[in-house]
Each structure stands twice: as structure tokens, then as C-alpha cells.
């Protein structure tokens, strides 16, 4: 099996919707759609800047992580969570 075939095979066994990127503005939680809130409320992991994570209500049960300054390190960490429900909050 080639590397490309292996990646296709691995992808076929993963939920294609494991990662959601949700834009959150200065209006915070109140500015999110009901659908976006639902995705956040059911996530296993939520990653974002400290400011973004501060917008979340206290009853959100997901593991939260502050996005590190190094983009490549954060992307590598994301890949380790493949298969879990992950949300990245961005502005």
C-alpha cells in the first residue's frame, strides 16, 4: 500500500466532521448562531485564543486549550485529536 492509499484508508475510517472552525466576534457567545452554540456545547475539545475562550459560558464541559503562538505546533496538536469532536474558535 502506498502512503497516499494509506491516508485515504485512514480518512475513510474517521468522521469527516471531526473539526469545526467557528468565528466568534466581540459580541461573544451572544453573537453565535444556535447551530454554532450546539457544536460548541457537544465538543470534546475547544481551542482558541484566551479572549475567545473567555466568551464561553461556564457550563461548557469540553476540554479547553489556548492556541499557542506557533501555528505549526498548534496544527500538529490538532492532528493528534483527530477522531474527537474539536472546535477551533477564531476571529
N, C-alpha and C positions, 0 to 999 in steps of 0.2 A: 504494500500500500504506500502510495506517495504521501508526502507531507500535506499536499493540497487535499487529497482524498481523506486523510485523517481529520483534517479540520472540518471538512464538510460532514463527515460522520459524527464528529463531536457536536457540531452545531445542530444536527438533526435530533440529538437527544436532550437538548436544552430548550427551556421555554424561551421562545424568541422575544418575549416581552419582559425579560428579567431586569432591564434597565430603563428607567424613565427619567428624563430631564425635564424639570418643571421650572419655569420662570416665575420668580417672586419679586415683586417690586416693593417700593417704600410703604405701600399700603398693607404689606404683610399678609397674614392669614385671611383677613377680610377681603382682600383683593383676589383671592384664588377662586376658581370655579368649584362647584360641588364635586365634579369629577376629579379635579386635581387634589382636593382635600381627601377624597376617598382613597386615591392612590397612596397618598402620604400616610393615611391612617392604617393602611394594611401593609405597609412596607416593613421589611426586616431591618434594613439599613438606610439611613438618610445621611447624605454627605453634602456639606455646603460651607460657605463662609460662616464665621461666628455670628455675623449680623443676620444672616439668613436663618440660622438655627434658632436664634433668639426670637424669631417670629412664631415659632411653633408653640401650640398650646401645651401645657404641662401634661396632659393626658395622652400624648403621642407616645407609644410604647417602643418604638423602633430604637435600635442602637444608633446613636448619632456620632458623626465624626466630622471634625473640622477639616476642610480641604486644605492640604498643605500647600506651601508656596511653590513647590516644584511640581510642575504639571506632569512630567514623566513619572514621578514617584506616585502621584495620585492615580494616574491611569493604570499603572501596574497594580496598585492596591484594588482598584475596581475589578480588574480581571480575576482576582482571587475570590471575589464574591459572586461570580457567575453562577447562576442556578438559584440564587436567593433573590428576593424582591428588593431591588435597590433603587433609591431615588437620589438624584443629584439636584440640588437647588441652585439656581443661577439667576443672575440679574441681567 
